[in-house]
């Protein structure tokens, strides 16, 4: 997504399909306030570094909501 952050990508995806269940991956830090991203419609948010089990659990949770 060169030139487009996760927030902008999520907004574009939700315009195309409002029922989408997006999981946003933050590539920078787990220290930020991500309530804004979740309020925009993200089903979940992951921060790097992540492991496979954490990712699978988060995606499963998002799909089950």
N, CA, C and O atoms as a Tripos MOL2 file, in Angstrom:
@<TRIPOS>MOLECULE
protein
  260   259    65     0     0
PROTEIN
NO_CHARGES

@<TRIPOS>ATOM
      1 N           0.8350   -1.1940    0.0000 N.3       1 UNK1
      2 CA          0.0000    0.0000    0.0000 C.3       1 UNK1
      3 C           0.8730    1.2490    0.0000 C.2       1 UNK1
      4 O           0.6770    2.1390    0.8270 O.2       1 UNK1
      5 N           1.7860    1.3210   -0.8730 N.am      2 UNK2
      6 CA          2.6670    2.4730   -0.9280 C.3       2 UNK2
      7 C           1.8560    3.7580   -1.0450 C.2       2 UNK2
      8 O           1.0290    3.9080   -1.9430 O.2       2 UNK2
      9 N           2.1080    4.6740   -0.1260 N.am      3 UNK3
     10 CA          1.4200    5.9580   -0.1540 C.3       3 UNK3
     11 C           0.0560    5.9660    0.4890 C.2       3 UNK3
     12 O          -0.5900    7.0130    0.5350 O.2       3 UNK3
     13 N          -0.4020    4.8420    0.9850 N.am      4 UNK4
     14 CA         -1.7250    4.7840    1.6150 C.3       4 UNK4
     15 C          -1.6120    4.0370    2.9370 C.2       4 UNK4
     16 O          -1.2450    2.8620    2.9640 O.2       4 UNK4
     17 N          -1.9250    4.7120    4.0200 N.am      5 UNK5
     18 CA         -1.9010    4.0640    5.3210 C.3       5 UNK5
     19 C          -3.1260    3.1910    5.5400 C.2       5 UNK5
     20 O          -4.0450    3.1670    4.7210 O.2       5 UNK5
     21 N          -3.1250    2.4790    6.6530 N.am      6 UNK6
     22 CA         -4.2250    1.5820    6.9770 C.3       6 UNK6
     23 C          -5.5530    2.2830    7.1650 C.2       6 UNK6
     24 O          -6.5960    1.7380    6.8040 O.2       6 UNK6
     25 N          -5.5350    3.5010    7.7320 N.am      7 UNK7
     26 CA         -6.7820    4.2440    7.9480 C.3       7 UNK7
     27 C          -7.4430    4.5660    6.6180 C.2       7 UNK7
     28 O          -8.6430    4.3600    6.4390 O.2       7 UNK7
     29 N          -6.6320    5.0800    5.6750 N.am      8 UNK8
     30 CA         -7.1820    5.4490    4.3720 C.3       8 UNK8
     31 C          -7.6710    4.2140    3.6150 C.2       8 UNK8
     32 O          -8.7240    4.2440    2.9780 O.2       8 UNK8
     33 N          -6.9110    3.1470    3.6900 N.am      9 UNK9
     34 CA         -7.3090    1.8940    3.0420 C.3       9 UNK9
     35 C          -8.6350    1.3900    3.6050 C.2       9 UNK9
     36 O          -9.5270    0.9990    2.8530 O.2       9 UNK9
     37 N          -8.7560    1.4020    4.9260 N.am     10 UNK10
     38 CA         -9.9980    0.9620    5.5660 C.3      10 UNK10
     39 C         -11.1780    1.8080    5.1070 C.2      10 UNK10
     40 O         -12.2430    1.2730    4.8000 O.2      10 UNK10
     41 N         -10.9990    3.1150    5.0590 N.am     11 UNK11
     42 CA        -12.0820    3.9950    4.6110 C.3      11 UNK11
     43 C         -12.5210    3.6590    3.1880 C.2      11 UNK11
     44 O         -13.7180    3.6040    2.9040 O.2      11 UNK11
     45 N         -11.5600    3.4330    2.2940 N.am     12 UNK12
     46 CA        -11.8920    3.1030    0.9040 C.3      12 UNK12
     47 C         -12.6160    1.7560    0.8100 C.2      12 UNK12
     48 O         -13.5800    1.6110    0.0580 O.2      12 UNK12
     49 N         -12.1420    0.7760    1.5790 N.am     13 UNK13
     50 CA        -12.7860   -0.5380    1.5640 C.3      13 UNK13
     51 C         -14.2140   -0.4630    2.0950 C.2      13 UNK13
     52 O         -15.1170   -1.0880    1.5390 O.2      13 UNK13
     53 N         -14.4220    0.2970    3.1680 N.am     14 UNK14
     54 CA        -15.7650    0.4180    3.7440 C.3      14 UNK14
     55 C         -16.7180    1.1480    2.8060 C.2      14 UNK14
     56 O         -17.9190    0.8770    2.8190 O.2      14 UNK14
     57 N         -16.2050    2.0680    1.9910 N.am     15 UNK15
     58 CA        -17.0600    2.7280    1.0000 C.3      15 UNK15
     59 C         -17.5170    1.7330   -0.0630 C.2      15 UNK15
     60 O         -18.6490    1.8000   -0.5420 O.2      15 UNK15
     61 N         -16.6270    0.8090   -0.4260 N.am     16 UNK16
     62 CA        -16.9740   -0.2050   -1.4260 C.3      16 UNK16
     63 C         -17.9200   -1.2600   -0.8690 C.2      16 UNK16
     64 O         -18.8170   -1.7410   -1.5620 O.2      16 UNK16
     65 N         -17.7010   -1.6120    0.4020 N.am     17 UNK17
     66 CA        -18.4670   -2.6870    1.0140 C.3      17 UNK17
     67 C         -18.5870   -2.4320    2.5200 C.2      17 UNK17
     68 O         -17.7220   -2.8590    3.2850 O.2      17 UNK17
     69 N         -19.6470   -1.7400    2.9570 N.am     18 UNK18
     70 CA        -19.7830   -1.3510    4.3610 C.3      18 UNK18
     71 C         -19.8100   -2.5110    5.3600 C.2      18 UNK18
     72 O         -19.5490   -2.3100    6.5460 O.2      18 UNK18
     73 N         -20.1220   -3.7100    4.8930 N.am     19 UNK19
     74 CA        -20.1950   -4.8490    5.8080 C.3      19 UNK19
     75 C         -18.8480   -5.5540    5.9830 C.2      19 UNK19
     76 O         -18.7630   -6.5580    6.6900 O.2      19 UNK19
     77 N         -17.8150   -5.0440    5.3540 N.am     20 UNK20
     78 CA        -16.4980   -5.6780    5.4360 C.3      20 UNK20
     79 C         -15.9990   -5.7310    6.8820 C.2      20 UNK20
     80 O         -16.2740   -4.8350    7.6810 O.2      20 UNK20
     81 N         -15.2760   -6.7770    7.1940 N.am     21 UNK21
     82 CA        -14.7250   -6.9600    8.5400 C.3      21 UNK21
     83 C         -13.2080   -6.8450    8.4290 C.2      21 UNK21
     84 O         -12.5020   -7.8470    8.3180 O.2      21 UNK21
     85 N         -12.7240   -5.6140    8.4620 N.am     22 UNK22
     86 CA        -11.3070   -5.3570    8.2550 C.3      22 UNK22
     87 C         -10.4910   -5.4810    9.5280 C.2      22 UNK22
     88 O         -10.8950   -5.0120   10.5920 O.2      22 UNK22
     89 N          -9.3410   -6.1170    9.4030 N.am     23 UNK23
     90 CA         -8.3610   -6.1740   10.4850 C.3      23 UNK23
     91 C          -7.1820   -5.3210   10.0300 C.2      23 UNK23
     92 O          -6.5600   -5.5990    9.0050 O.2      23 UNK23
     93 N          -6.8830   -4.2860   10.8000 N.am     24 UNK24
     94 CA         -5.8220   -3.3560   10.4410 C.3      24 UNK24
     95 C          -4.5460   -3.7500   11.1750 C.2      24 UNK24
     96 O          -4.5620   -4.0310   12.3730 O.2      24 UNK24
     97 N          -3.4440   -3.7640   10.4340 N.am     25 UNK25
     98 CA         -2.1350   -4.0610   11.0120 C.3      25 UNK25
     99 C          -1.3450   -2.7730   11.0790 C.2      25 UNK25
    100 O          -1.0870   -2.1370   10.0570 O.2      25 UNK25
    101 N          -0.9610   -2.3890   12.2870 N.am     26 UNK26
    102 CA         -0.1410   -1.2110   12.4950 C.3      26 UNK26
    103 C           1.3110   -1.6450   12.4310 C.2      26 UNK26
    104 O           1.7390   -2.4800   13.2280 O.2      26 UNK26
    105 N           2.0640   -1.1050   11.5150 N.am     27 UNK27
    106 CA          3.4460   -1.5040   11.3440 C.3      27 UNK27
    107 C           4.4330   -0.7460   12.1930 C.2      27 UNK27
    108 O           5.6370   -0.9770   12.0800 O.2      27 UNK27
    109 N           3.9680    0.1490   13.0380 N.am     28 UNK28
    110 CA          4.8870    1.0170   13.7520 C.3      28 UNK28
    111 C           5.0500    0.6750   15.2110 C.2      28 UNK28
    112 O           6.1380    0.2800   15.6290 O.2      28 UNK28
    113 N           3.9960    0.8160   16.0050 N.am     29 UNK29
    114 CA          4.1490    0.6850   17.4500 C.3      29 UNK29
    115 C           2.8560    0.2110   18.0730 C.2      29 UNK29
    116 O           1.7750    0.4540   17.5380 O.2      29 UNK29
    117 N           2.9640   -0.4570   19.1890 N.am     30 UNK30
    118 CA          1.7620   -0.8800   19.9180 C.3      30 UNK30
    119 C           1.4130    0.1210   21.0130 C.2      30 UNK30
    120 O           0.5190   -0.1390   21.8180 O.2      30 UNK30
    121 N           2.1070    1.2710   21.0590 N.am     31 UNK31
    122 CA          1.9010    2.2390   22.1210 C.3      31 UNK31
    123 C           0.8500    3.2940   21.8130 C.2      31 UNK31
    124 O           0.4670    4.0470   22.7080 O.2      31 UNK31
    125 N           0.3760    3.3730   20.5840 N.am     32 UNK32
    126 CA         -0.5290    4.4410   20.1940 C.3      32 UNK32
    127 C          -1.9570    4.2180   20.6620 C.2      32 UNK32
    128 O          -2.3100    3.1520   21.1660 O.2      32 UNK32
    129 N          -2.7800    5.2680   20.4770 N.am     33 UNK33
    130 CA         -4.2040    5.1830   20.7940 C.3      33 UNK33
    131 C          -4.9300    4.7930   19.5160 C.2      33 UNK33
    132 O          -5.0250    5.5950   18.5870 O.2      33 UNK33
    133 N          -5.4410    3.5700   19.4610 N.am     34 UNK34
    134 CA         -6.0410    3.0600   18.2500 C.3      34 UNK34
    135 C          -7.5650    3.0780   18.3000 C.2      34 UNK34
    136 O          -8.2170    2.4840   17.4420 O.2      34 UNK34
    137 N          -8.1380    3.7500   19.2890 N.am     35 UNK35
    138 CA         -9.5970    3.7970   19.3930 C.3      35 UNK35
    139 C         -10.2010    4.4610   18.1580 C.2      35 UNK35
    140 O         -11.3070    4.1070   17.7500 O.2      35 UNK35
    141 N          -9.4910    5.4170   17.5560 N.am     36 UNK36
    142 CA        -10.0000    6.0780   16.3610 C.3      36 UNK36
    143 C         -10.1150    5.0920   15.2040 C.2      36 UNK36
    144 O         -11.1170    5.0860   14.4890 O.2      36 UNK36
    145 N          -9.1060    4.2700   15.0210 N.am     37 UNK37
    146 CA         -9.1410    3.2720   13.9480 C.3      37 UNK37
    147 C         -10.3050    2.3150   14.1560 C.2      37 UNK37
    148 O         -11.0150    1.9840   13.2070 O.2      37 UNK37
    149 N         -10.5020    1.8730   15.3760 N.am     38 UNK38
    150 CA        -11.6180    0.9630   15.6610 C.3      38 UNK38
    151 C         -12.9540    1.6710   15.4770 C.2      38 UNK38
    152 O         -13.9160    1.0520   15.0230 O.2      38 UNK38
    153 N         -13.0370    2.9510   15.8190 N.am     39 UNK39
    154 CA        -14.2960    3.6760   15.6660 C.3      39 UNK39
    155 C         -14.6440    3.8920   14.1980 C.2      39 UNK39
    156 O         -15.8120    4.1010   13.8690 O.2      39 UNK39
    157 N         -13.6560    3.8440   13.3110 N.am     40 UNK40
    158 CA        -13.9090    3.9850   11.8780 C.3      40 UNK40
    159 C         -14.4910    2.7220   11.2760 C.2      40 UNK40
    160 O         -14.9680    2.7430   10.1410 O.2      40 UNK40
    161 N         -14.4590    1.6250   12.0130 N.am     41 UNK41
    162 CA        -15.0710    0.4060   11.5070 C.3      41 UNK41
    163 C         -14.1620   -0.7910   11.4180 C.2      41 UNK41
    164 O         -14.5770   -1.8380   10.9200 O.2      41 UNK41
    165 N         -12.9330   -0.6750   11.8830 N.am     42 UNK42
    166 CA        -12.0560   -1.8470   11.8760 C.3      42 UNK42
    167 C         -12.5990   -2.8640   12.8660 C.2      42 UNK42
    168 O         -12.9970   -2.5120   13.9770 O.2      42 UNK42
    169 N         -12.6130   -4.1220   12.4590 N.am     43 UNK43
    170 CA        -13.0850   -5.1810   13.3500 C.3      43 UNK43
    171 C         -12.0610   -5.4750   14.4370 C.2      43 UNK43
    172 O         -12.4190   -5.8880   15.5410 O.2      43 UNK43
    173 N         -10.7850   -5.2630   14.1240 N.am     44 UNK44
    174 CA         -9.7120   -5.5120   15.0890 C.3      44 UNK44
    175 C          -8.4530   -4.8100   14.6110 C.2      44 UNK44
    176 O          -8.3540   -4.3820   13.4610 O.2      44 UNK44
    177 N          -7.5130   -4.7060   15.5040 N.am     45 UNK45
    178 CA         -6.2500   -4.0570   15.1950 C.3      45 UNK45
    179 C          -5.1080   -4.8820   15.7440 C.2      45 UNK45
    180 O          -5.1360   -5.3030   16.9010 O.2      45 UNK45
    181 N          -4.1050   -5.1140   14.9170 N.am     46 UNK46
    182 CA         -2.9030   -5.8300   15.3310 C.3      46 UNK46
    183 C          -1.7140   -4.8890   15.2070 C.2      46 UNK46
    184 O          -1.7010   -4.0090   14.3470 O.2      46 UNK46
    185 N          -0.7240   -5.0720   16.0590 N.am     47 UNK47
    186 CA          0.4980   -4.2830   15.9820 C.3      47 UNK47
    187 C           1.6920   -5.2040   15.7920 C.2      47 UNK47
    188 O           1.7490   -6.2970   16.3550 O.2      47 UNK47
    189 N           2.6360   -4.7470   14.9960 N.am     48 UNK48
    190 CA          3.8810   -5.4980   14.8150 C.3      48 UNK48
    191 C           4.7340   -5.4110   16.0620 C.2      48 UNK48
    192 O           4.6750   -4.3980   16.7590 O.2      48 UNK48
    193 N           5.4970   -6.3900   16.3660 N.am     49 UNK49
    194 CA          5.5460   -7.6810   15.6760 C.3      49 UNK49
    195 C           4.4030   -8.5750   16.1390 C.2      49 UNK49
    196 O           4.0190   -8.5450   17.3080 O.2      49 UNK49
    197 N           3.8670   -9.3590   15.2330 N.am     50 UNK50
    198 CA          2.8090  -10.3030   15.5860 C.3      50 UNK50
    199 C           3.2830  -11.6990   15.2720 C.2      50 UNK50
    200 O           4.2030  -11.8970   14.4780 O.2      50 UNK50
    201 N           2.6430  -12.6670   15.9060 N.am     51 UNK51
    202 CA          2.9560  -14.0470   15.5610 C.3      51 UNK51
    203 C           1.7350  -14.6750   14.8980 C.2      51 UNK51
    204 O           0.6310  -14.1360   14.9690 O.2      51 UNK51
    205 N           1.9410  -15.7930   14.2680 N.am     52 UNK52
    206 CA          0.8870  -16.4520   13.4960 C.3      52 UNK52
    207 C          -0.3300  -16.7670   14.3490 C.2      52 UNK52
    208 O          -1.4580  -16.5500   13.9060 O.2      52 UNK52
    209 N          -0.1310  -17.2740   15.5650 N.am     53 UNK53
    210 CA         -1.2680  -17.6360   16.4290 C.3      53 UNK53
    211 C          -2.1000  -16.4150   16.8020 C.2      53 UNK53
    212 O          -3.3290  -16.4790   16.8280 O.2      53 UNK53
    213 N          -1.4310  -15.3090   17.0900 N.am     54 UNK54
    214 CA         -2.1530  -14.0770   17.4250 C.3      54 UNK54
    215 C          -2.9730  -13.6070   16.2300 C.2      54 UNK54
    216 O          -4.1240  -13.1980   16.3840 O.2      54 UNK54
    217 N          -2.3820  -13.6650   15.0420 N.am     55 UNK55
    218 CA         -3.0850  -13.2410   13.8440 C.3      55 UNK55
    219 C          -4.2960  -14.1250   13.5720 C.2      55 UNK55
    220 O          -5.3750  -13.6200   13.2610 O.2      55 UNK55
    221 N          -4.1270  -15.4260   13.6850 N.am     56 UNK56
    222 CA         -5.2350  -16.3580   13.4330 C.3      56 UNK56
    223 C          -6.3780  -16.1140   14.4220 C.2      56 UNK56
    224 O          -7.5420  -16.0780   14.0240 O.2      56 UNK56
    225 N          -6.0580  -15.9490   15.6940 N.am     57 UNK57
    226 CA         -7.1020  -15.6910   16.7060 C.3      57 UNK57
    227 C          -7.8480  -14.4030   16.4080 C.2      57 UNK57
    228 O          -9.0720  -14.3500   16.5240 O.2      57 UNK57
    229 N          -7.1190  -13.3690   16.0260 N.am     58 UNK58
    230 CA         -7.7360  -12.0660   15.7540 C.3      58 UNK58
    231 C          -8.6440  -12.1220   14.5280 C.2      58 UNK58
    232 O          -9.7500  -11.5830   14.5530 O.2      58 UNK58
    233 N          -8.1910  -12.7610   13.4710 N.am     59 UNK59
    234 CA         -9.0180  -12.8970   12.2690 C.3      59 UNK59
    235 C         -10.2520  -13.7300   12.5690 C.2      59 UNK59
    236 O         -11.3450  -13.3920   12.1130 O.2      59 UNK59
    237 N         -10.1050  -14.7980   13.3180 N.am     60 UNK60
    238 CA        -11.2510  -15.6360   13.6840 C.3      60 UNK60
    239 C         -12.2620  -14.8230   14.4840 C.2      60 UNK60
    240 O         -13.4650  -14.9080   14.2340 O.2      60 UNK60
    241 N         -11.7790  -14.0330   15.4480 N.am     61 UNK61
    242 CA        -12.6560  -13.1970   16.2630 C.3      61 UNK61
    243 C         -13.4120  -12.2060   15.3820 C.2      61 UNK61
    244 O         -14.6160  -12.0090   15.5500 O.2      61 UNK61
    245 N         -12.6990  -11.5820   14.4410 N.am     62 UNK62
    246 CA        -13.3370  -10.6000   13.5520 C.3      62 UNK62
    247 C         -14.4230  -11.2450   12.6970 C.2      62 UNK62
    248 O         -15.4840  -10.6560   12.4930 O.2      62 UNK62
    249 N         -14.1660  -12.4430   12.2010 N.am     63 UNK63
    250 CA        -15.1460  -13.1250   11.3620 C.3      63 UNK63
    251 C         -16.3710  -13.5820   12.1690 C.2      63 UNK63
    252 O         -17.4700  -13.6810   11.6230 O.2      63 UNK63
    253 N         -16.1850  -13.8550   13.4430 N.am     64 UNK64
    254 CA        -17.2810  -14.3330   14.2800 C.3      64 UNK64
    255 C         -18.1860  -13.2350   14.7950 C.2      64 UNK64
    256 O         -19.2770  -13.5060   15.2960 O.2      64 UNK64
    257 N         -17.7370  -11.9910   14.6750 N.am     65 UNK65
    258 CA        -18.5400  -10.8590   15.1950 C.3      65 UNK65
    259 C         -19.6960  -10.5860   14.2760 C.2      65 UNK65
    260 O         -20.4870   -9.6780   14.5320 O.2      65 UNK65
@<TRIPOS>BOND
     1     1     2 1
     2     2     3 1
     3     3     4 2
     4     3     5 am
     5     5     6 1
     6     6     7 1
     7     7     8 2
     8     7     9 am
     9     9    10 1
    10    10    11 1
    11    11    12 2
    12    11    13 am
    13    13    14 1
    14    14    15 1
    15    15    16 2
    16    15    17 am
    17    17    18 1
    18    18    19 1
    19    19    20 2
    20    19    21 am
    21    21    22 1
    22    22    23 1
    23    23    24 2
    24    23    25 am
    25    25    26 1
    26    26    27 1
    27    27    28 2
    28    27    29 am
    29    29    30 1
    30    30    31 1
    31    31    32 2
    32    31    33 am
    33    33    34 1
    34    34    35 1
    35    35    36 2
    36    35    37 am
    37    37    38 1
    38    38    39 1
    39    39    40 2
    40    39    41 am
    41    41    42 1
    42    42    43 1
    43    43    44 2
    44    43    45 am
    45    45    46 1
    46    46    47 1
    47    47    48 2
    48    47    49 am
    49    49    50 1
    50    50    51 1
    51    51    52 2
    52    51    53 am
    53    53    54 1
    54    54    55 1
    55    55    56 2
    56    55    57 am
    57    57    58 1
    58    58    59 1
    59    59    60 2
    60    59    61 am
    61    61    62 1
    62    62    63 1
    63    63    64 2
    64    63    65 am
    65    65    66 1
    66    66    67 1
    67    67    68 2
    68    67    69 am
    69    69    70 1
    70    70    71 1
    71    71    72 2
    72    71    73 am
    73    73    74 1
    74    74    75 1
    75    75    76 2
    76    75    77 am
    77    77    78 1
    78    78    79 1
    79    79    80 2
    80    79    81 am
    81    81    82 1
    82    82    83 1
    83    83    84 2
    84    83    85 am
    85    85    86 1
    86    86    87 1
    87    87    88 2
    88    87    89 am
    89    89    90 1
    90    90    91 1
    91    91    92 2
    92    91    93 am
    93    93    94 1
    94    94    95 1
    95    95    96 2
    96    95    97 am
    97    97    98 1
    98    98    99 1
    99    99   100 2
   100    99   101 am
   101   101   102 1
   102   102   103 1
   103   103   104 2
   104   103   105 am
   105   105   106 1
   106   106   107 1
   107   107   108 2
   108   107   109 am
   109   109   110 1
   110   110   111 1
   111   111   112 2
   112   111   113 am
   113   113   114 1
   114   114   115 1
   115   115   116 2
   116   115   117 am
   117   117   118 1
   118   118   119 1
   119   119   120 2
   120   119   121 am
   121   121   122 1
   122   122   123 1
   123   123   124 2
   124   123   125 am
   125   125   126 1
   126   126   127 1
   127   127   128 2
   128   127   129 am
   129   129   130 1
   130   130   131 1
   131   131   132 2
   132   131   133 am
   133   133   134 1
   134   134   135 1
   135   135   136 2
   136   135   137 am
   137   137   138 1
   138   138   139 1
   139   139   140 2
   140   139   141 am
   141   141   142 1
   142   142   143 1
   143   143   144 2
   144   143   145 am
   145   145   146 1
   146   146   147 1
   147   147   148 2
   148   147   149 am
   149   149   150 1
   150   150   151 1
   151   151   152 2
   152   151   153 am
   153   153   154 1
   154   154   155 1
   155   155   156 2
   156   155   157 am
   157   157   158 1
   158   158   159 1
   159   159   160 2
   160   159   161 am
   161   161   162 1
   162   162   163 1
   163   163   164 2
   164   163   165 am
   165   165   166 1
   166   166   167 1
   167   167   168 2
   168   167   169 am
   169   169   170 1
   170   170   171 1
   171   171   172 2
   172   171   173 am
   173   173   174 1
   174   174   175 1
   175   175   176 2
   176   175   177 am
   177   177   178 1
   178   178   179 1
   179   179   180 2
   180   179   181 am
   181   181   182 1
   182   182   183 1
   183   183   184 2
   184   183   185 am
   185   185   186 1
   186   186   187 1
   187   187   188 2
   188   187   189 am
   189   189   190 1
   190   190   191 1
   191   191   192 2
   192   191   193 am
   193   193   194 1
   194   194   195 1
   195   195   196 2
   196   195   197 am
   197   197   198 1
   198   198   199 1
   199   199   200 2
   200   199   201 am
   201   201   202 1
   202   202   203 1
   203   203   204 2
   204   203   205 am
   205   205   206 1
   206   206   207 1
   207   207   208 2
   208   207   209 am
   209   209   210 1
   210   210   211 1
   211   211   212 2
   212   211   213 am
   213   213   214 1
   214   214   215 1
   215   215   216 2
   216   215   217 am
   217   217   218 1
   218   218   219 1
   219   219   220 2
   220   219   221 am
   221   221   222 1
   222   222   223 1
   223   223   224 2
   224   223   225 am
   225   225   226 1
   226   226   227 1
   227   227   228 2
   228   227   229 am
   229   229   230 1
   230   230   231 1
   231   231   232 2
   232   231   233 am
   233   233   234 1
   234   234   235 1
   235   235   236 2
   236   235   237 am
   237   237   238 1
   238   238   239 1
   239   239   240 2
   240   239   241 am
   241   241   242 1
   242   242   243 1
   243   243   244 2
   244   243   245 am
   245   245   246 1
   246   246   247 1
   247   247   248 2
   248   247   249 am
   249   249   250 1
   250   250   251 1
   251   251   252 2
   252   251   253 am
   253   253   254 1
   254   254   255 1
   255   255   256 2
   256   255   257 am
   257   257   258 1
   258   258   259 1
   259   259   260 2
@<TRIPOS>SUBSTRUCTURE
     1 UNK1         2 RESIDUE 1 A UNK
     2 UNK2         6 RESIDUE 1 A UNK
     3 UNK3        10 RESIDUE 1 A UNK
     4 UNK4        14 RESIDUE 1 A UNK
     5 UNK5        18 RESIDUE 1 A UNK
     6 UNK6        22 RESIDUE 1 A UNK
     7 UNK7        26 RESIDUE 1 A UNK
     8 UNK8        30 RESIDUE 1 A UNK
     9 UNK9        34 RESIDUE 1 A UNK
    10 UNK10       38 RESIDUE 1 A UNK
    11 UNK11       42 RESIDUE 1 A UNK
    12 UNK12       46 RESIDUE 1 A UNK
    13 UNK13       50 RESIDUE 1 A UNK
    14 UNK14       54 RESIDUE 1 A UNK
    15 UNK15       58 RESIDUE 1 A UNK
    16 UNK16       62 RESIDUE 1 A UNK
    17 UNK17       66 RESIDUE 1 A UNK
    18 UNK18       70 RESIDUE 1 A UNK
    19 UNK19       74 RESIDUE 1 A UNK
    20 UNK20       78 RESIDUE 1 A UNK
    21 UNK21       82 RESIDUE 1 A UNK
    22 UNK22       86 RESIDUE 1 A UNK
    23 UNK23       90 RESIDUE 1 A UNK
    24 UNK24       94 RESIDUE 1 A UNK
    25 UNK25       98 RESIDUE 1 A UNK
    26 UNK26      102 RESIDUE 1 A UNK
    27 UNK27      106 RESIDUE 1 A UNK
    28 UNK28      110 RESIDUE 1 A UNK
    29 UNK29      114 RESIDUE 1 A UNK
    30 UNK30      118 RESIDUE 1 A UNK
    31 UNK31      122 RESIDUE 1 A UNK
    32 UNK32      126 RESIDUE 1 A UNK
    33 UNK33      130 RESIDUE 1 A UNK
    34 UNK34      134 RESIDUE 1 A UNK
    35 UNK35      138 RESIDUE 1 A UNK
    36 UNK36      142 RESIDUE 1 A UNK
    37 UNK37      146 RESIDUE 1 A UNK
    38 UNK38      150 RESIDUE 1 A UNK
    39 UNK39      154 RESIDUE 1 A UNK
    40 UNK40      158 RESIDUE 1 A UNK
    41 UNK41      162 RESIDUE 1 A UNK
    42 UNK42      166 RESIDUE 1 A UNK
    43 UNK43      170 RESIDUE 1 A UNK
    44 UNK44      174 RESIDUE 1 A UNK
    45 UNK45      178 RESIDUE 1 A UNK
    46 UNK46      182 RESIDUE 1 A UNK
    47 UNK47      186 RESIDUE 1 A UNK
    48 UNK48      190 RESIDUE 1 A UNK
    49 UNK49      194 RESIDUE 1 A UNK
    50 UNK50      198 RESIDUE 1 A UNK
    51 UNK51      202 RESIDUE 1 A UNK
    52 UNK52      206 RESIDUE 1 A UNK
    53 UNK53      210 RESIDUE 1 A UNK
    54 UNK54      214 RESIDUE 1 A UNK
    55 UNK55      218 RESIDUE 1 A UNK
    56 UNK56      222 RESIDUE 1 A UNK
    57 UNK57      226 RESIDUE 1 A UNK
    58 UNK58      230 RESIDUE 1 A UNK
    59 UNK59      234 RESIDUE 1 A UNK
    60 UNK60      238 RESIDUE 1 A UNK
    61 UNK61      242 RESIDUE 1 A UNK
    62 UNK62      246 RESIDUE 1 A UNK
    63 UNK63      250 RESIDUE 1 A UNK
    64 UNK64      254 RESIDUE 1 A UNK
    65 UNK65      258 RESIDUE 1 A UNK
